[in-house]
Amino acid sequence: MSALQLDAKKTALVLIDHQNAILSMPTAPYAAKDVVQRGRLLAQAFRAKGAMVVYVRVDMARMLTLPVDAPWRDPQAPPPPPIASELATDAGFESGDVLITKRHWGAFAGTGLEEALKQRGVDTVVLGGIATNFGVESTARQGTGLGFAFVIVEDACTSLDAEMHRFAFEKIFPRLAQVRKADDLSLRS
């Protein structure tokens, strides 16, 4: 893949679910801690160029439960403790970053993300997070429907298993977005 240079004034980095409960899950092809570290480095680079940085977390206790065949958790279990929904300390959230709390897979539905991006004049979203084909894919699908362009950073995402991740990056994301590695991105002021 070729390197991609983006306009910092019109680009935002959106990192999905770098939070305590998600980081405790087994992931592949990358360890969750490595994805969080890569996201933190991307956030530093974006901030340095004046680009918008957004962290998205899911409220684990208030996540929508709909009738599905494979629920994300036992509906009879007590809700997870509040700490499960908090961003991991290693995620690198800083004052000045935007924090969005969602109640379902995608970051646009029922949140202020679309408005926050439009207020800053953002037309391109660089996206990473956990899990590739849940929160990341849902956010990309919702966002493209709203007219945002996406760059999905392969090595800033991971999933529950390597095959799920591979399928998303080979079959789904190239039709929704540009796909790059973190090292293939640069911002111009």
C-alpha positions as CSV (number, residue, x, y, z in Angstrom):
1,M,0.0,0.0,0.0
2,S,1.1,3.5,-0.7
3,A,1.7,6.1,1.9
4,L,-1.2,8.4,2.5
5,Q,-0.9,12.1,3.4
6,L,-3.9,13.7,5.1
7,D,-5.0,17.2,5.8
8,A,-4.8,17.7,9.6
9,K,-7.5,20.4,9.6
10,K,-10.0,18.0,8.0
11,T,-9.0,14.7,9.6
12,A,-9.8,13.1,13.0
13,L,-8.4,10.1,14.7
14,V,-11.1,7.9,16.2
15,L,-10.1,5.1,18.6
16,I,-12.7,2.5,19.5
17,D,-13.0,0.8,22.9
18,H,-9.6,1.2,24.4
19,Q,-11.2,0.5,27.7
20,N,-10.6,-1.8,30.7
21,A,-13.2,-4.5,29.9
22,I,-12.3,-4.8,26.2
23,L,-8.5,-4.9,27.0
24,S,-9.0,-7.9,29.2
25,M,-10.3,-10.0,26.3
26,P,-8.0,-12.3,24.3
27,T,-7.4,-10.8,20.9
28,A,-5.7,-11.6,17.6
29,P,-3.8,-11.1,15.4
30,Y,-2.4,-8.3,17.7
31,A,-2.4,-8.2,21.4
32,A,-4.8,-5.6,22.8
33,K,-1.9,-3.8,24.6
34,D,0.0,-3.4,21.3
35,V,-3.1,-1.9,19.6
36,V,-3.6,0.5,22.5
37,Q,0.1,1.5,22.3
38,R,-0.1,2.1,18.5
39,G,-3.3,4.1,19.1
40,R,-1.6,6.2,21.7
41,L,1.3,7.0,19.3
42,L,-1.1,7.9,16.5
43,A,-3.0,10.2,18.9
44,Q,0.3,11.9,19.8
45,A,1.1,12.4,16.1
46,F,-2.4,13.8,15.4
47,R,-2.3,16.2,18.3
48,A,1.1,17.4,17.3
49,K,-0.3,18.5,13.9
50,G,-3.5,20.0,15.4
51,A,-5.8,17.2,14.3
52,M,-8.8,16.1,16.3
53,V,-8.5,13.0,18.5
54,V,-11.6,11.1,19.7
55,Y,-11.8,8.2,22.1
56,V,-14.9,6.1,22.0
57,R,-15.9,3.8,24.9
58,V,-19.0,1.6,25.4
59,D,-21.0,1.9,28.6
60,M,-20.9,-1.7,29.5
61,A,-23.7,-1.4,32.1
62,R,-26.1,0.4,29.7
63,M,-25.2,-1.4,26.4
64,L,-28.4,-2.0,24.5
65,T,-29.6,-5.6,24.7
66,L,-31.6,-6.6,21.7
67,P,-33.1,-10.1,20.9
68,V,-30.2,-11.8,19.2
69,D,-29.0,-15.4,18.9
70,A,-25.6,-14.8,20.4
71,P,-25.8,-12.0,23.1
72,W,-22.5,-10.3,24.0
73,R,-23.1,-11.3,27.6
74,D,-25.4,-13.4,29.7
75,P,-28.6,-11.3,30.0
76,Q,-29.2,-12.7,33.5
77,A,-25.7,-11.7,34.8
78,P,-25.3,-8.5,36.8
79,P,-24.0,-5.5,34.9
80,P,-20.3,-5.0,34.7
81,P,-18.7,-2.7,37.3
82,P,-18.2,1.0,36.2
83,I,-14.4,0.5,35.9
84,A,-15.1,-1.8,32.9
85,S,-16.3,1.2,30.9
86,E,-13.4,3.5,31.7
87,L,-10.6,4.1,29.3
88,A,-7.5,2.2,30.1
89,T,-4.8,4.4,31.5
90,D,-2.4,3.3,28.8
91,A,-4.8,4.6,26.1
92,G,-3.3,8.1,26.4
93,F,-6.5,10.2,26.6
94,E,-5.6,13.8,27.2
95,S,-7.5,17.0,28.0
96,G,-8.5,18.5,24.7
97,D,-9.4,15.1,23.3
98,V,-13.1,14.2,22.7
99,L,-14.7,11.4,24.7
100,I,-17.7,9.7,23.2
101,T,-19.8,7.1,25.1
102,K,-21.8,4.7,23.1
103,R,-24.4,2.1,24.0
104,H,-24.1,-0.2,21.0
105,W,-21.5,-1.4,18.5
106,G,-21.1,1.7,16.4
107,A,-19.8,5.1,17.6
108,F,-22.3,7.2,15.6
109,A,-25.7,5.8,16.7
110,G,-27.2,7.8,19.5
111,T,-24.0,9.8,20.3
112,G,-22.7,13.2,19.5
113,L,-19.8,12.0,17.3
114,E,-21.3,13.1,13.9
115,E,-21.9,16.6,15.3
116,A,-18.4,16.9,16.9
117,L,-16.7,15.9,13.7
118,K,-18.8,18.3,11.6
119,Q,-18.3,21.2,14.0
120,R,-14.5,20.9,13.4
121,G,-14.9,20.6,9.6
122,V,-13.7,16.9,9.6
123,D,-14.5,15.0,6.4
124,T,-12.0,12.1,6.9
125,V,-11.8,9.7,9.9
126,V,-8.8,7.6,10.6
127,L,-10.1,4.7,12.6
128,G,-8.6,2.0,14.9
129,G,-9.8,0.0,17.8
130,I,-11.0,-3.2,19.3
131,A,-12.7,-5.3,18.0
132,T,-12.1,-5.0,14.3
133,N,-15.4,-6.5,13.1
134,F,-17.6,-5.2,15.9
135,G,-17.0,-1.6,17.0
136,V,-14.6,-0.7,14.2
137,E,-16.7,-2.1,11.4
138,S,-20.0,-0.8,12.8
139,T,-18.5,2.7,13.1
140,A,-17.1,2.6,9.6
141,R,-20.4,1.4,8.1
142,Q,-22.4,4.0,10.0
143,G,-20.0,6.8,9.2
144,T,-19.8,6.1,5.5
145,G,-23.5,6.4,5.4
146,L,-23.2,9.9,6.9
147,G,-20.7,10.9,4.2
148,F,-17.4,10.6,6.0
149,A,-14.4,9.2,4.3
150,F,-12.4,6.6,6.3
151,V,-8.9,5.3,6.6
152,I,-8.8,2.1,8.7
153,V,-5.4,1.4,10.3
154,E,-4.9,-2.4,10.1
155,D,-2.2,-2.6,12.8
156,A,-4.2,-0.3,15.1
157,C,-7.1,-2.8,15.1
158,T,-7.5,-6.3,16.4
159,S,-10.3,-8.8,16.9
160,L,-11.4,-11.9,18.8
161,D,-9.5,-14.1,16.4
162,A,-7.1,-13.6,13.5
163,E,-9.5,-15.0,10.9
164,M,-12.2,-12.4,11.7
165,H,-9.7,-9.6,11.5
166,R,-8.3,-10.9,8.2
167,F,-11.7,-11.2,6.6
168,A,-12.7,-7.7,7.5
169,F,-9.5,-6.2,6.1
170,E,-9.4,-8.3,2.9
171,K,-13.1,-8.4,2.1
172,I,-15.1,-5.6,3.8
173,F,-12.9,-2.6,4.6
174,P,-11.4,-2.0,1.1
175,R,-15.0,-1.4,-0.1
176,L,-15.7,1.1,2.7
177,A,-12.4,2.8,3.2
178,Q,-8.7,3.1,2.4
179,V,-6.7,0.6,4.4
180,R,-3.2,1.4,5.7
181,K,-0.7,0.5,8.4
182,A,0.1,3.2,11.0
183,D,3.5,3.9,9.4
184,D,1.9,4.7,6.1
185,L,0.0,7.7,7.4
186,S,1.2,11.3,7.6
187,L,-0.5,14.6,8.3
188,R,0.1,18.0,6.8
189,S,-0.8,21.1,8.7
